[in-house]
Amino acid sequence: MTKVAKVGLLVLVGSSMLVAGANQMKMYDIKSGKIEYEIKGGGEIMGSKMQTFGKKRVIFDDNGAKNLTEENKIDKQDVMGQKKVTKTHTMTYMKSNMIYHVNFEKRRIMRMGNMGAGMAMLMGGGQNMKQTGEEMMKKMGGKKTGTDKVLGYTCDIWDLMGTKQCIYKGIPLRVESNMMGIKNTEIATKAEFDLSLSSDDFKLPDFSVYDMEGNKLDRSKLDTMDTKAKTDMAKDMDEMALKKEAFAKAKRDAGIKEGERGTQAQQKQMQESMMEAMLPRMKQEVMADEKMMRFGYECLSKADTLKEANVCNDKANAMGGEPEEPFDDWSPATKKEVLGFLDQYLNIMLPCVKKAQTMKAARQCMPQE
């Protein structure tokens, strides 16, 4: 919890635009669902005969922000009498801005950032990715050609680059492709929506988890890591949007026309205008943690062991804000340092920040080294 305070203060003094509460990523216009698909395909190309069949299941919650996809597929190929059979089993769990890819053959799971989600949220303003997706399909030449029904659900038919999709509230219920004589279909055979789901529905195999650098991760800490990554991405998205808005206003206030760089004096005026425009939001960010900090100070004052200190940390995390990792040390010296910082933050820096009417005044709230 002390790190949150330090970060908050650095945000203010360093004039970074970190704004909490970015809109939840929304892929579908349905909160939750379970869908089962049948996969079929085949054809002949240059003397090679191909056949594909398999099953697929999709489970999602939070309008698609949590999405688990598992696929079992068999591909058969016959090239001039030489037959080959390939079996694949894949599972991918998208948890907001993180992705877990399961490799059943190697019995390991790879954890990586979901760059596509971040880009889509940025391009779509962080609001409705379904709408953003439709706009992107149109830009790529896709057309909505009509409607159809799959399992009784009326869906829109989209035609793009040889692939037809029947999409219900953002969810593809049927996908058909025909490329170079190879036809493939993926059609929903069962669909249930607006269900009550639990963490067990998104349970991954009991394999070791690694990051992109090959480092083995502690599975017991993954939820904390994911929550922090989600918070960081939300702040990044809000920061970009806020900077863009403040930049446009500051440019207008400085009298700089579109396409022009402006004089040195205008550039300085624009920078000062941006700083002052951001002050209310940055003050709000810093002061938002006050309740958590006061609780932390009172709780940690009574904590004499590492276990007691981490109980305080867990309770503070439950109050909201950016989650903090557990303490790994709670010696008398560490306790004195932490309480000393919290006392200074709550009784000196925070009141000073509240009174500040300008960025210059806010900067002076930071102790000079």
N, C-alpha and C positions, 0 to 999 in steps of 0.2 A: 504493500500500500504506500510505502514511502516513495517508491519509484514513480507512482502515478503523480504524486505531488511534485516531484522534481521535474517530470516530463511536462506537467501542466505549466509550471513556472517558466521552464525553458521555452515553451510554446509562446508564452506571453512576451518574454524578453527578446526572444529571437524573431518574433513576428512571423512565425509559421502559422498557416491557416488551418488548424486541425479542428474539424467540426464533427461532433458525434451525431449518430442517428441517421446514417444514410438509409435510403429506402431499401426494403428487403427485395432481393432479387426475385422476380416473379416470372417464371417460365410458362406456367399454365394458368388458365382461368378456373382451375379446380384445385382445391386445397390438397387433396390426397387421393391415392388410388393404387390399385394393383391390376396389372394387365399381363395376360399371357398371349404369346404370339406363336404362329406356325410359320416356319421358314421353308420355302420351296424354290427351286430354280433349276435351270439347265439349258442346254442348247449345244450347238456345234459350231466351232470356229476353226478354220484351216485344218480340217480333218481330225480335230480333237473334240471328243464328246465329253461334256461336263454335266454333273448332276449334284445338286445341293439340297439337303433337307436338315431340319433341326427345330429346336424350340428356343424360345426366349421369354424372359419375364422381366417386368419393370415394376418397381415399387417406388412411389414418390410421396413426399410430404412437403408442407410449407410452400405450396404452389410450385413445386419442382426444385426448390433450393436444396432439398435432400433428394437424391435420386440414385437408386441402385439398379443396375442392369446386369443380368446374367444370361449368357448365351451358350448353348450346347449345339454344335453343328458338325455335320459330316459332309465332306466334299469328295466326290468320286470323279476321277479323270481317266479317260481311255484314249491313249495316243497310239494309233496303229497296233492295237492289241496289247499294248503295255498299260496295265491298270495300276492306278495309284489311289489309295484311300487316305485322306487326312482328317483327323478328328481334332476339333478345337473346343476348348472350354475356357470361357473368359468371364470375368466379373469386374465391373467398374462401379465404384461408389463415389458420387459427386456430393460433397458436403459443403454447400455454398461455394467458397472460393478455393477449396482443396479437393483433390482427386486421389482416390486410392485404387490402384490397379492391381488386381490379383493375378499372379502367374501360378497356375495350378501345377504346371510341369516342374517348376523349380521350387514350389511351395514357399513363396515369398510374396510380399506385398510392397509395392512402390508408392510412396506418398509424394505428391507433387502439387505445385500451385496450379490453379485452374485459370490460365491466362485468358482463355476464351471468354469466361464469365466476366473477368475484369474489363476486357475490351468491349463486350456487349453492353455492360452497365454504363461504361463511359460514353459509348455511342448513343445509347438510348436514354441517357440522363438518369440511369439507375432506377428506372421505373418498371415498365412492362416489357420484358424481353420477348414475349409473344408478338406484341405489336412491332417491336424492333425487328424481329425475324421476318415478319411479313414485308416490312419496308425493304429489308435487304434482298429478299427474294425478288421483289419487283425491280430493284435496281439491277439485278443479275439477269433480268429478262423473264422471270417467272410470271405466270398468269393464273388467276383464279378462274377456272372454267365452268364451275357449277357446284352442285352438291350431290351427296350420295348418303347411304346409310350403312353403317357397320355395327352389328349387334344392337340395332335399334337406335343408335346415336347418329344424328344428322351431322355430317362433317363437310367441310369445304374441300373441294378438289383443287390442288395446286399442281401445275405442270411446269417443270423446270429441267432443262437439259436432258430430256429423255427419261425423266423420272416423274411419276405421278404419285402424289401423296393425298390421302384423305385425312384431313386434320380436324379433330374435334377439340375446340377450346385450347388449341396449342399442342394437342397430343396426336401424333400420327397413329391412326388405327389401321391404315393400310398403306403400304408402299409398294409400288410396282415400277420396275425398271426394265428397259429393253435396249441393250447396247451391243452392237456388233453380233446380233443373233443370240445373245445370251440373255434369257429372261429370268428375272428373280422377283419373288413376291414375299412380302412379310405382312401377315394379316392377323389382327387380334381375334382370338377365339374365346376369350373371356375378359371381361372388364368390370371392375367394381370401383366406384368413386366415393369420395367424401367419407372415408373410413377412419376409425380411430386406430392409429398405428403407435407402436412402441419401439424402443431401441432394438429389441430382438428382431424386428422386421428388417433391420439394416445391419444385422450381425455379419461380420466378415469371418472367413476361415481363421483358425488358430495358427496362422503362419507368422513368421517374423516380419516386422515392418522396417523398411529402409527409406532414407531420403534420397534425393537425386545424386548426392555425392557418395552414396554407398554406405553411409553411417547407419548402424542399427539403432532404432528408436525404442524408447520405453513405452510400451502400449498403454500403461497406466496413466501416462501424461499426455496422450494424444488429444483428449477432449480439451484440455487446457490450452494446448498448442493451437488447436483449430479455432477455439474461441478468440484467442489473441490475434490469429491471422485474419479472422473475419472482421474483428474490430479495426485492425490496421487497414484493411482494404476499404472499409466503410469510410474511415477518416480520409484516406487517399482520394476516394471519389468525391467526397464533400469538399475536400481541400481544392481539388481541381475546379469544381463548379464555382466555388466561392472566389477563387483567384480570378477566374474568367470574368465574373460579374464585377468584382472590385476594379479589375484592370480597365474594363470598358468605361466604368464611371469616372475613374481617375483620369483617363485619357480625355474624356469629354470635358471634365472640369479644368484641365490644363490647356484646353483649346487646341489640342493636337487632332488634326483631321485624319480620316481613314487613309492609310497608305503612306502617311508621313511619319518621320522619326521624331520631329520636334527639336527645338533648341535645347541647349544644356539646361537653361533655366526651366523650360517646360518639363523636361525629364525629371528634374529635381522636385518640381511641384507635383508631378504625377506620383512619384514615389511616396512623398509625404501624404498625399491624399489617400493613397492605398492603405498606408499604415493606419491613419486615423479612421478610415472606413471599417477596418477590421477590428478595431479596439473593442467595441461592444461584444462581438462574438467571442473574442479571445478571453475577455473578462468572464464571460459566461462559462467558457470551457474550464477555466481555472477554478472558479467558485463552485462548479457543479460537484466537486468531490469533497466539499466542506463537511457534509454530514458523515461521510465515510471516514474522513480523517479524524473527526472528533471521536467517533466510535473507536477507531483504531488506537488513538492516544489513551483513552480510558481503559480499553481492554488490555493493551500491551503493558500498561503501567502495572497491572496485576499479574502479568505473565512472568513466571520465574524459570520455566523450562522451555525447551525447544518445542515440545508438543503443545504446550499452552499457547505459545506465540503463534504457531501455525493454525490453531483453532481460531484465534483472533483473525488471522489472515483469511481463512475460509469464510468466516462470517462477514468480513468486510467485502470480500469478493461477491457474496450473495446479495449485497446491497446495490450492485450495479457498478458501472464504470469499467475501466480496463482491468481484466483479471490479472492478479499477481501470482508469480510462482512462490512456492513455499520457502520459508527461511531455511537455510542450511546451517545456520549458526545462531545461537542466542546466548552468548556469553555476556557477562556484566558489561563489558566494553561495548558490545554490539547494541545491547539494550539502551545504554546511555546515549549512544550516537543516534539511534533511531528516534528515541523520545525527544532528544534535543532538537533534531530537525523538525519533527512534528510540532513541537512547541513554538519554534521560530516561525514555521509556516502559518500556524493557526493564529498566533497572537501578534505577529509583526507584519509578515508579508501579505497575508490575506486581507486584513483591514486596510492596508496601504493600497492594494489593488482595487478594492471596492471604491475607495475615494478618488482614484486616479481619473482625471477627465481628459488626459492626453496621453499619447504613447510615450512621450518624454517622461511624464510623471510616473507612468507604469514601470518604465525601465529603472527608475530610481528606487523602486520598491525592492530591487534585487540588491543584496549586500555587496558592496564593492570590495574586491579582493586586493 
